[in-house]
Amino acid sequence: MLEIKLTVNVVMERLQLPQFSSQDFSFQDEWIDVMKPIKQALDKMQGENTVESYFGSILPTLCVIQRKL
């Protein structure tokens, strides 16, 4: 992960844009952790031929997301 952060800052420097601070990367890591259950639920519900994509699974999926958050 450190390598990616360094690469991002090199790209930002070459584009003559402000580099990301450690607080920016920390916020991004926390945001990814919070959004992970939502991403997983959306992936399940968008499937066309899976059991999780039916209307009957929407409410249970939302309840699981609410508990995880």
C-alpha distances in whole Angstrom, upper triangle without the diagonal:
4,5,5,6,9,10,11,13,14,16,17,19,20,21,23,21,20,16,14,14,12,15,14,10,12,14,12,10,14,15,13,14,18,18,17,21,22,20,21,25,25,24,27,30,29,30,34,35,33,35,32,33,37,38,38,35,34,35,34,30,31,32,29,26,28,28,25,24
4,5,5,6,9,10,11,12,14,15,17,19,20,21,20,18,14,13,13,11,14,13,10,12,15,13,12,16,17,16,17,20,21,20,24,25,24,25,28,29,28,31,33,33,34,37,39,37,39,36,37,40,41,42,38,37,38,37,34,34,35,32,29,31,31,27,27
4,5,5,6,9,10,11,12,14,15,17,18,20,19,18,15,14,15,13,17,16,12,15,17,15,14,18,19,18,19,23,23,22,26,27,25,26,29,29,28,31,34,33,34,37,38,37,39,36,37,41,42,43,39,38,40,39,35,35,37,34,31,33,33,30,29
4,5,5,6,9,10,11,12,14,15,16,18,17,16,13,12,13,13,15,13,10,13,15,13,12,16,17,15,17,20,20,19,23,24,22,23,27,26,25,28,31,30,31,34,36,35,37,34,34,38,39,40,37,35,37,36,32,33,34,32,29,31,31,28,27
4,5,5,6,9,10,11,12,14,15,16,15,14,10,8,10,9,12,10,8,11,13,11,11,15,16,15,17,20,20,20,24,24,23,25,28,27,27,30,32,31,33,36,38,37,38,35,36,39,40,41,38,36,38,37,33,33,34,32,29,31,31,28,26
4,5,5,6,9,10,11,12,14,15,14,13,10,10,11,11,14,13,11,14,16,15,15,18,19,18,21,23,23,24,27,28,26,28,31,31,30,33,35,34,36,39,41,40,42,39,39,43,44,45,41,40,41,40,37,37,38,36,33,35,35,31,30
4,5,5,6,9,10,11,12,14,14,14,11,11,13,14,17,15,13,16,18,15,16,20,20,19,21,24,23,24,27,28,25,27,31,30,29,32,34,33,34,37,39,38,40,38,38,42,43,44,41,39,41,40,37,36,38,36,33,35,36,32,31
4,5,5,6,9,10,11,12,11,11,8,8,11,12,14,12,10,14,15,13,14,18,17,17,20,22,21,22,26,26,23,26,29,28,27,31,32,31,33,36,38,37,39,36,36,40,41,42,39,37,39,38,35,34,36,34,31,33,34,30,29
4,5,5,6,9,10,10,9,8,5,6,9,11,13,11,11,14,16,14,16,19,19,19,22,24,24,24,28,28,26,29,32,31,31,34,36,34,36,39,42,41,43,40,40,43,44,45,42,40,41,41,37,37,39,36,33,35,36,32,31
4,5,5,6,9,10,10,10,8,10,13,14,17,15,14,18,19,18,19,23,22,22,25,27,27,27,31,31,29,31,34,33,33,36,38,36,38,41,43,42,44,42,42,45,46,48,44,43,44,44,40,40,42,39,36,38,39,35,34
4,5,5,6,9,9,10,9,11,14,16,18,16,15,19,19,17,19,22,22,21,25,26,25,26,30,29,27,30,33,31,31,34,36,34,36,38,41,40,43,40,39,43,44,46,42,41,43,42,39,38,40,38,35,37,38,35,33
4,5,5,6,5,6,6,8,12,14,16,13,14,17,18,16,19,21,21,21,24,26,25,26,30,29,27,30,33,31,31,35,36,34,36,39,42,41,43,40,40,43,44,46,43,40,42,42,38,38,40,38,35,36,38,34,32
4,5,5,6,7,7,10,13,16,18,16,16,20,20,19,21,24,24,24,27,29,28,30,33,33,31,34,36,35,35,38,40,38,40,43,45,45,47,44,44,47,48,49,46,44,46,46,42,41,43,41,38,39,41,37,36
4,5,8,10,10,13,16,19,21,19,19,23,23,21,24,27,26,26,29,31,30,31,35,34,32,35,37,36,35,39,40,38,40,43,45,45,47,45,44,47,48,50,47,45,47,47,43,43,45,43,40,41,43,39,38
4,5,9,10,13,16,19,21,18,19,22,22,21,23,26,25,25,28,30,29,30,34,32,30,33,36,34,34,38,38,36,38,41,44,44,46,43,42,46,46,48,45,43,45,45,42,41,43,42,38,40,41,38,36
4,7,9,12,15,19,20,18,19,22,22,21,24,27,26,26,30,31,30,32,35,34,32,36,38,36,36,40,41,39,41,44,47,46,49,46,45,48,48,50,47,45,47,47,43,42,45,43,40,41,43,39,37
4,6,9,12,16,17,14,16,19,19,18,21,23,22,23,27,27,27,29,32,31,30,33,35,33,34,37,38,37,39,42,44,44,46,43,42,45,45,47,44,42,44,44,40,39,41,40,36,37,39,36,34
4,7,9,13,14,12,13,17,16,16,19,21,21,22,25,26,26,28,31,30,29,32,35,33,34,37,38,37,39,42,45,44,46,43,42,45,45,47,44,42,43,43,40,38,40,39,35,36,37,34,32
4,6,10,11,9,11,14,14,14,16,19,19,20,23,24,24,26,29,29,28,30,33,32,32,36,37,36,38,41,44,43,44,41,41,44,44,46,43,40,42,42,38,37,39,37,33,35,36,33,30
4,7,8,6,7,10,11,10,13,15,15,16,19,20,21,22,26,26,25,27,30,29,30,33,34,33,36,39,41,40,42,38,38,41,42,43,40,37,38,38,35,34,35,33,30,31,32,29,27
4,5,5,7,9,10,11,13,15,15,17,19,20,21,23,26,26,26,29,31,31,31,34,36,35,38,41,43,42,43,40,40,43,43,44,41,38,39,39,35,34,35,34,30,31,32,28,26
4,5,5,6,9,10,11,12,14,15,17,18,20,21,25,25,25,27,30,30,30,33,35,35,37,40,42,41,42,38,39,42,42,43,39,37,38,37,34,33,34,32,29,29,29,26,24
4,5,5,6,9,10,11,12,14,15,16,18,20,23,23,23,26,28,28,29,32,33,34,36,39,41,40,40,37,37,40,40,41,37,35,36,35,32,30,31,30,26,27,27,24,22
4,5,5,6,9,10,11,12,14,15,16,18,22,22,21,24,26,26,27,30,31,31,33,37,39,37,38,35,35,38,38,39,36,33,34,34,31,29,30,29,25,26,27,24,21
4,5,5,6,9,10,11,12,14,15,16,20,20,20,22,25,25,25,28,30,30,32,35,37,36,37,33,34,37,37,38,35,33,33,33,29,28,30,27,24,25,26,23,21
4,5,5,6,9,10,11,13,14,16,19,20,20,22,24,25,25,28,29,30,32,36,37,35,36,33,34,36,36,37,34,32,32,31,28,27,28,26,23,23,23,20,18
4,5,5,6,9,10,11,12,14,17,17,18,20,22,22,24,26,27,28,30,34,36,34,35,31,32,34,34,35,31,29,30,29,26,24,25,24,20,21,22,19,16
4,5,5,6,9,10,10,12,15,16,15,18,20,20,21,24,25,25,27,31,33,31,32,29,29,32,32,33,30,28,28,28,25,24,25,23,20,21,22,18,17
4,5,5,6,9,10,11,14,15,15,17,19,20,20,23,25,25,27,31,32,30,31,28,29,32,32,32,29,27,28,27,24,23,24,22,19,20,20,17,15
4,5,5,6,9,10,13,14,14,16,18,19,20,22,24,25,27,31,32,30,31,27,28,31,30,31,27,26,26,25,22,21,21,19,16,17,17,14,12
4,5,5,6,9,11,11,12,14,16,16,18,20,21,22,24,28,30,28,29,25,26,28,28,29,25,23,24,23,20,19,20,18,15,16,17,14,12
4,5,5,6,9,10,10,12,14,15,15,18,20,20,22,26,28,26,26,23,24,27,27,27,24,22,23,22,19,18,20,17,14,16,17,14,12
4,6,5,8,10,10,12,14,15,16,18,20,21,23,26,28,25,26,22,24,26,26,27,23,22,22,21,18,17,18,15,13,14,14,11,10
4,6,7,8,10,11,13,14,16,17,18,20,22,26,27,25,25,21,22,25,24,25,21,19,19,19,16,14,15,13,10,11,12,9,7
4,6,5,6,9,10,11,12,14,16,16,19,22,24,22,23,19,20,22,22,23,19,17,18,18,14,13,15,13,10,12,13,10,9
4,5,5,6,9,10,11,12,14,15,17,21,22,20,21,17,18,21,22,22,18,17,18,17,13,13,15,12,10,12,13,10,10
4,5,5,6,9,10,11,12,14,16,20,21,18,18,15,16,18,19,19,15,14,14,13,10,10,11,8,6,9,10,7,8
4,5,5,6,9,10,11,12,15,18,20,18,18,14,15,17,17,18,14,12,13,13,9,9,11,10,7,9,11,9,9
4,5,5,6,9,10,11,13,16,18,16,17,14,14,17,18,19,15,14,16,15,11,12,14,13,10,13,15,12,13
4,6,5,6,9,10,11,15,16,14,15,11,12,15,16,17,13,13,15,13,10,11,13,11,9,13,14,12,13
4,5,5,6,9,10,14,15,13,13,9,10,12,13,14,10,9,11,10,6,8,11,9,8,11,13,11,13
4,5,5,6,9,12,14,13,13,10,9,12,13,14,11,10,13,13,9,10,13,12,10,14,16,15,15
4,6,5,7,10,12,11,12,9,9,13,14,16,13,12,15,15,11,13,16,14,13,16,18,16,17
4,6,6,9,10,8,9,6,6,10,12,13,10,10,13,12,9,12,14,13,12,16,17,16,18
4,6,8,10,8,9,6,4,7,9,10,8,7,11,11,9,11,14,13,13,16,18,17,18
4,6,9,9,11,8,6,9,11,14,11,11,14,15,12,14,17,17,16,19,21,20,21
4,6,6,8,7,5,9,12,14,12,12,16,16,14,16,19,18,18,21,23,22,23
4,6,9,9,6,9,12,14,13,14,18,18,16,18,21,21,21,24,26,25,26
4,7,9,7,9,13,14,13,15,19,18,17,20,22,21,22,25,26,26,28
4,5,6,8,12,12,11,13,16,15,14,17,19,18,19,22,23,23,25
4,5,6,10,9,8,11,14,13,12,16,17,16,18,21,21,22,24
4,6,8,8,6,8,11,10,9,12,14,13,14,17,18,18,20
4,7,8,7,8,12,12,10,13,15,15,16,19,20,20,22
4,5,6,7,10,11,11,13,15,16,17,19,21,22,23
4,5,5,8,10,10,12,14,15,16,18,20,21,22
4,6,7,8,9,11,12,14,15,17,18,20,21
4,6,6,6,9,10,11,12,14,16,17,18
4,6,5,6,9,10,11,12,14,16,17
4,5,5,6,9,10,10,12,14,15
4,5,5,6,9,10,11,12,14
4,5,5,6,9,10,11,12
4,5,5,6,9,10,11
4,5,5,6,9,10
4,5,5,6,9
4,5,5,6
4,6,5
4,5
4
